[in-house]
Amino acid sequence: MYEDVKKHGDKLNDIDQIVDWEIFRSILMQTYKNKTQKGGRPEIDVIVMFKALIIQKMYGLSDPELR
């Protein structure tokens, strides 16, 4: 199915091939302060959260639409 999507162009895959996301990790780790000792659901990786924000901006998505 993804092969069919690639034929029409996949901007997200193109960006992923160009951007070295790991260079943002140290900056993002400094700004993300949700470290808790209480347990619960594991935290989402900061790179995944950053990519989600970029997708949200690219496609004009609200927070609920991003799910």
Rosetta blueprint (number, residue, H / E / L):
1 M L
2 Y H
3 E H
4 D H
5 V H
6 K H
7 K H
8 H H
9 G L
10 D L
11 K H
12 L H
13 N H
14 D H
15 I H
16 D H
17 Q H
18 I H
19 V L
20 D L
21 W H
22 E H
23 I H
24 F H
25 R H
26 S H
27 I H
28 L H
29 M H
30 Q H
31 T H
32 Y L
33 K L
34 N L
35 K L
36 T L
37 Q L
38 K L
39 G L
40 G L
41 R L
42 P L
43 E L
44 I L
45 D L
46 V H
47 I H
48 V H
49 M H
50 F H
51 K H
52 A H
53 L H
54 I H
55 I H
56 Q H
57 K H
58 M H
59 Y H
60 G L
61 L L
62 S L
63 D H
64 P H
65 E H
66 L H
67 R L
